[in-house]
Amino acid sequence: MRVIALALAICALCACDVVQWRRSSYEKTMRKAGLRPAKLRLDGAQVHLWHGGDGGAVLLVHGFGADAIWQWHAQVEALSGRRLIVPDLLWFGQSRSTRKDYSIAHQVRTLIAVLDRLEVQRADLVGISYGGIIAYEIARLHPARVRRLVMVDSPGRVYTRRDYHELCQRFGVKDLGRVLVPDDVAGVKRLLDLAYWDPPYMPRFAARQVLSQLYSSFRSEKIALLHALQQEVLRPTPPGRVRAPTLIIWGRQDPVFPLGLGLRLAKAIGSNVRLEVIDHARHAPNLEHPATFNRLVAGFLRSP
């Protein structure tokens, strides 16, 4: 933590672009793990992703934050013995679509098209938060394409309207977009508080850069994604259930999706599921406790 604070202080003195500095560091991490960036054009969509490596395929699906490289940079080296596919979801990072379809179904179709283009018939899926909901739907609708599923602080299809209302009450808002799509420095810092049990220090100048560079693009589209998500996930569960062996990982102190939802999800999936809880973690246990998280995921995915 002191190293990060010192680095930020140096950046402030040098008028450094903190976001670009961190992104450059994360890109080096991705390349060190054998990944390279690419852009795929898929039926009206442009999908940016990092991919590379040998062995069984692993699709990492990020949550409702900036983009894939910010979400998964702490995992790629630990999983570098596999073929990794790390895409930006539509309207995150450099991915977009000409179709004004903000549904989960559209995200699912796009990721299936990515797997098809890369000639991957079957993959392990790791999804966090919003990305976990998408991964769950892929496993439910396309069971033959999923070998193993990892859900991270993501309720899948067990979320209810009451859960959503309680979430809004906890944050004092009527619309979750006010929380997940920040429009000021205070909103950026609140996101850090939601993600981390022990949030890293972020001075105002760095928060302004984060707001400008990571949350200014696709704002209206991200709000539309949240509205579509609310409508889709709160509907009664349609036919089909997850059959793939499933690992659920949860931050014990997650204020977005409390641990009770993880217990409910494990019960709903039923057989062939395991729940692991990481203490002193909130909504981003993969970033706050990468060693523990990576051990759990790598061990689970090594199973035949």
C-alpha positions as CSV (number, residue, x, y, z in Angstrom):
1,M,0.0,0.0,0.0
2,R,2.9,2.4,0.8
3,V,4.5,1.6,-2.6
4,I,1.2,2.5,-4.4
5,A,0.9,5.7,-2.4
6,L,4.5,6.7,-3.1
7,A,4.1,6.0,-6.8
8,L,0.9,8.1,-6.9
9,A,2.7,10.9,-5.1
10,I,5.5,10.8,-7.7
11,C,3.0,10.8,-10.5
12,A,1.3,13.9,-9.0
13,L,4.6,15.7,-8.9
14,C,5.4,14.8,-12.4
15,A,1.8,15.5,-13.7
16,C,1.7,11.8,-14.8
17,D,-1.3,10.1,-16.4
18,V,-1.9,7.5,-13.7
19,V,-4.5,5.6,-15.8
20,Q,-2.2,5.2,-18.8
21,W,0.7,4.3,-16.4
22,R,-1.3,1.5,-14.9
23,R,-2.7,0.3,-18.2
24,S,0.8,0.1,-19.6
25,S,1.9,-2.0,-16.6
26,Y,-1.2,-4.3,-17.0
27,E,-0.5,-4.7,-20.8
28,K,3.1,-5.8,-19.9
29,T,1.6,-8.4,-17.5
30,M,-0.8,-9.6,-20.3
31,R,2.1,-10.0,-22.8
32,K,4.3,-11.7,-20.2
33,A,1.5,-14.3,-19.8
34,G,1.7,-14.9,-23.6
35,L,-1.4,-12.9,-24.5
36,R,-1.8,-10.5,-27.4
37,P,-4.5,-8.0,-28.2
38,A,-6.9,-8.5,-31.2
39,K,-10.1,-7.0,-32.6
40,L,-12.8,-9.3,-34.0
41,R,-15.7,-8.1,-36.2
42,L,-18.8,-10.2,-35.6
43,D,-22.1,-9.4,-37.2
44,G,-22.3,-5.7,-36.4
45,A,-20.1,-6.0,-33.3
46,Q,-16.4,-5.1,-32.7
47,V,-14.9,-7.1,-29.9
48,H,-11.6,-6.3,-28.4
49,L,-9.8,-9.1,-26.5
50,W,-6.6,-10.5,-25.3
51,H,-5.9,-14.1,-26.1
52,G,-3.1,-16.7,-26.3
53,G,-1.6,-19.7,-24.7
54,D,-2.0,-23.5,-25.1
55,G,-4.1,-26.1,-23.4
56,G,-7.8,-26.0,-22.5
57,A,-9.6,-22.7,-23.1
58,V,-10.6,-20.4,-20.3
59,L,-12.9,-17.5,-21.0
60,L,-12.6,-14.7,-18.4
61,V,-15.7,-12.5,-18.3
62,H,-15.3,-9.1,-16.5
63,G,-17.9,-7.3,-14.4
64,F,-19.4,-3.8,-14.6
65,G,-16.2,-1.8,-14.3
66,A,-13.8,-0.5,-16.9
67,D,-12.7,-3.3,-19.1
68,A,-11.1,-6.8,-19.1
69,I,-7.5,-5.8,-18.6
70,W,-8.4,-3.9,-15.4
71,Q,-10.4,-6.8,-14.1
72,W,-8.2,-9.8,-14.8
73,H,-4.6,-8.6,-14.9
74,A,-4.0,-10.2,-11.5
75,Q,-5.1,-13.6,-12.8
76,V,-3.5,-14.1,-16.2
77,E,-0.1,-15.2,-15.1
78,A,-1.5,-17.8,-12.6
79,L,-3.6,-19.2,-15.5
80,S,-0.9,-18.9,-18.2
81,G,-0.8,-22.7,-18.6
82,R,-4.1,-22.5,-20.4
83,R,-5.4,-20.9,-23.5
84,L,-6.8,-17.6,-22.2
85,I,-9.6,-15.5,-23.9
86,V,-10.1,-12.2,-22.1
87,P,-12.6,-10.0,-24.0
88,D,-14.1,-6.6,-23.4
89,L,-17.8,-7.0,-23.2
90,L,-19.9,-4.9,-25.5
91,W,-19.8,-1.1,-24.6
92,F,-16.8,-1.6,-22.4
93,G,-13.2,-0.8,-23.3
94,Q,-12.9,-1.0,-27.1
95,S,-15.9,-3.3,-27.8
96,R,-19.1,-2.0,-29.3
97,S,-22.1,-3.0,-31.4
98,T,-24.2,-1.3,-34.0
99,R,-27.2,-3.0,-32.6
100,K,-28.9,-1.2,-29.8
101,D,-29.6,-4.4,-28.0
102,Y,-28.5,-4.1,-24.4
103,S,-29.7,-7.5,-23.2
104,I,-27.8,-10.2,-21.5
105,A,-28.8,-12.4,-24.5
106,H,-26.9,-10.1,-26.8
107,Q,-23.8,-10.3,-24.7
108,V,-24.2,-14.1,-24.6
109,R,-24.5,-14.4,-28.4
110,T,-21.5,-12.2,-28.9
111,L,-19.3,-14.3,-26.6
112,I,-20.5,-17.5,-28.3
113,A,-19.5,-15.9,-31.6
114,V,-16.1,-15.1,-30.2
115,L,-15.6,-18.7,-29.2
116,D,-16.7,-19.8,-32.7
117,R,-14.4,-17.4,-34.4
118,L,-11.5,-18.7,-32.3
119,E,-12.6,-22.3,-33.0
120,V,-13.1,-23.1,-29.4
121,Q,-15.8,-25.7,-28.9
122,R,-15.6,-26.0,-25.2
123,A,-14.2,-23.7,-22.5
124,D,-14.0,-23.1,-18.8
125,L,-15.9,-19.9,-17.8
126,V,-14.9,-17.5,-15.1
127,G,-17.3,-14.6,-14.6
128,I,-17.4,-11.9,-11.9
129,S,-20.5,-9.9,-11.0
130,Y,-22.2,-8.8,-14.2
131,G,-19.9,-11.1,-16.1
132,G,-20.9,-13.9,-13.8
133,I,-24.5,-13.4,-14.8
134,I,-23.4,-13.7,-18.5
135,A,-21.3,-16.7,-17.8
136,Y,-24.2,-18.4,-16.0
137,E,-26.5,-17.8,-19.0
138,I,-23.9,-19.3,-21.3
139,A,-23.7,-22.4,-19.1
140,R,-27.5,-22.6,-18.9
141,L,-28.2,-22.1,-22.5
142,H,-25.2,-23.8,-24.1
143,P,-24.2,-26.6,-21.7
144,A,-22.1,-28.4,-24.3
145,R,-19.8,-25.4,-24.6
146,V,-18.9,-25.2,-20.9
147,R,-16.6,-27.6,-19.1
148,R,-16.4,-25.9,-15.8
149,L,-18.0,-22.7,-14.4
150,V,-16.6,-20.2,-11.8
151,M,-19.0,-17.6,-10.4
152,V,-17.5,-14.7,-8.5
153,D,-19.7,-12.5,-6.3
154,S,-22.5,-13.0,-8.9
155,P,-26.0,-14.2,-8.1
156,G,-26.9,-15.7,-11.5
157,R,-30.6,-16.3,-11.7
158,V,-31.4,-16.3,-8.0
159,Y,-31.7,-12.5,-7.8
160,T,-35.1,-11.1,-6.9
161,R,-36.9,-7.8,-7.1
162,R,-36.7,-7.6,-3.3
163,D,-32.9,-8.1,-3.5
164,Y,-32.6,-5.2,-6.0
165,H,-34.7,-2.9,-3.9
166,E,-32.7,-3.7,-0.8
167,L,-29.5,-3.0,-2.8
168,C,-30.8,0.5,-3.8
169,Q,-31.8,1.2,-0.2
170,R,-28.3,0.3,1.1
171,F,-26.8,2.9,-1.3
172,G,-29.6,5.4,-0.9
173,V,-30.4,5.5,-4.7
174,K,-33.4,4.6,-6.8
175,D,-31.3,3.4,-9.7
176,L,-28.2,1.3,-9.5
177,G,-26.7,3.3,-12.4
178,R,-26.0,6.1,-10.0
179,V,-23.6,3.8,-8.2
180,L,-22.0,1.7,-11.0
181,V,-21.6,4.5,-13.6
182,P,-20.1,7.3,-11.6
183,D,-20.3,10.9,-12.8
184,D,-18.0,12.6,-10.2
185,V,-14.9,12.0,-8.1
186,A,-16.9,10.9,-5.1
187,G,-18.6,8.2,-7.2
188,V,-15.2,6.8,-8.3
189,K,-14.1,6.6,-4.7
190,R,-17.4,5.0,-3.7
191,L,-16.7,2.3,-6.3
192,L,-13.4,1.6,-4.6
193,D,-15.1,1.2,-1.3
194,L,-17.5,-1.3,-2.8
195,A,-14.8,-3.3,-4.4
196,Y,-12.2,-3.4,-1.6
197,W,-12.3,-4.2,2.0
198,D,-9.1,-2.1,2.3
199,P,-9.4,0.4,-0.6
200,P,-6.1,1.6,-2.2
201,Y,-5.4,5.3,-1.7
202,M,-6.5,7.4,-4.6
203,P,-5.9,11.2,-4.7
204,R,-8.4,13.5,-6.3
205,F,-6.3,14.0,-9.4
206,A,-6.1,10.3,-10.0
207,A,-9.9,9.9,-9.5
208,R,-10.5,12.6,-12.0
209,Q,-8.3,10.7,-14.5
210,V,-10.2,7.5,-13.8
211,L,-13.5,9.2,-14.3
212,S,-12.4,10.9,-17.6
213,Q,-10.7,7.9,-19.2
214,L,-12.5,4.9,-17.8
215,Y,-16.1,6.0,-17.2
216,S,-16.8,8.8,-19.7
217,S,-17.3,6.6,-22.8
218,F,-20.5,4.6,-23.4
219,R,-22.2,6.1,-20.4
220,S,-25.7,6.0,-21.9
221,E,-25.1,2.5,-23.2
222,K,-24.0,1.3,-19.7
223,I,-27.1,2.8,-18.1
224,A,-29.1,0.9,-20.7
225,L,-27.3,-2.3,-19.9
226,L,-28.2,-1.9,-16.3
227,H,-31.9,-1.3,-17.1
228,A,-32.0,-4.3,-19.4
229,L,-30.3,-6.4,-16.7
230,Q,-32.8,-5.4,-14.1
231,Q,-35.7,-6.5,-16.4
232,E,-34.1,-9.7,-17.5
233,V,-32.7,-11.1,-14.2
234,L,-35.8,-10.2,-12.2
235,R,-38.0,-12.3,-14.5
236,P,-38.9,-15.9,-13.5
237,T,-36.1,-18.3,-14.4
238,P,-36.7,-19.8,-17.8
239,P,-36.2,-23.5,-18.6
240,G,-32.7,-24.9,-18.4
241,R,-30.2,-25.2,-15.6
242,V,-26.5,-25.2,-15.1
243,R,-25.0,-28.7,-15.4
244,A,-21.3,-27.9,-15.4
245,P,-19.3,-28.4,-12.2
246,T,-19.4,-25.0,-10.5
247,L,-17.1,-23.1,-8.1
248,I,-18.7,-20.1,-6.4
249,I,-16.2,-17.6,-4.8
250,W,-17.6,-14.8,-2.6
251,G,-16.1,-11.9,-0.7
252,R,-17.6,-12.3,2.8
253,Q,-18.2,-8.5,3.2
254,D,-19.6,-7.9,-0.3
255,P,-22.0,-4.9,0.0
256,V,-23.3,-5.2,-3.6
257,F,-24.3,-8.9,-3.5
258,P,-24.3,-10.1,0.1
259,L,-23.0,-13.6,0.9
260,G,-26.6,-14.9,1.4
261,L,-27.0,-14.7,-2.4
262,G,-24.0,-17.0,-2.8
263,L,-25.5,-19.5,-0.4
264,R,-28.8,-19.2,-2.3
265,L,-27.0,-19.7,-5.7
266,A,-25.2,-22.8,-4.4
267,K,-28.5,-24.3,-3.3
268,A,-30.2,-23.5,-6.6
269,I,-27.4,-25.2,-8.6
270,G,-27.6,-28.2,-6.4
271,S,-25.2,-31.0,-7.0
272,N,-21.6,-30.6,-8.2
273,V,-21.1,-27.1,-6.7
274,R,-18.7,-25.7,-4.2
275,L,-18.8,-22.4,-2.4
276,E,-15.6,-20.7,-1.2
277,V,-15.7,-17.5,0.9
278,I,-12.8,-15.1,1.1
279,D,-12.6,-13.1,4.3
280,H,-11.8,-9.4,4.4
281,A,-13.0,-9.1,0.9
282,R,-15.8,-7.2,-0.8
283,H,-16.9,-7.2,-4.4
284,A,-13.5,-7.7,-6.0
285,P,-11.8,-10.6,-4.2
286,N,-9.7,-11.4,-7.3
287,L,-8.0,-8.1,-7.1
288,E,-7.7,-7.7,-3.3
289,H,-6.7,-11.3,-2.6
290,P,-5.2,-12.5,-5.9
291,A,-3.0,-15.3,-4.4
292,T,-6.0,-16.9,-2.6
293,F,-8.3,-16.4,-5.5
294,N,-5.9,-17.7,-8.1
295,R,-5.2,-20.8,-6.0
296,L,-8.9,-21.6,-5.8
297,V,-9.6,-21.1,-9.5
298,A,-6.4,-22.8,-10.8
299,G,-7.0,-25.8,-8.6
300,F,-10.6,-26.1,-9.6
301,L,-9.9,-25.8,-13.3
302,R,-7.1,-28.4,-13.1
303,S,-9.7,-31.0,-12.2
304,P,-10.6,-33.4,-15.1
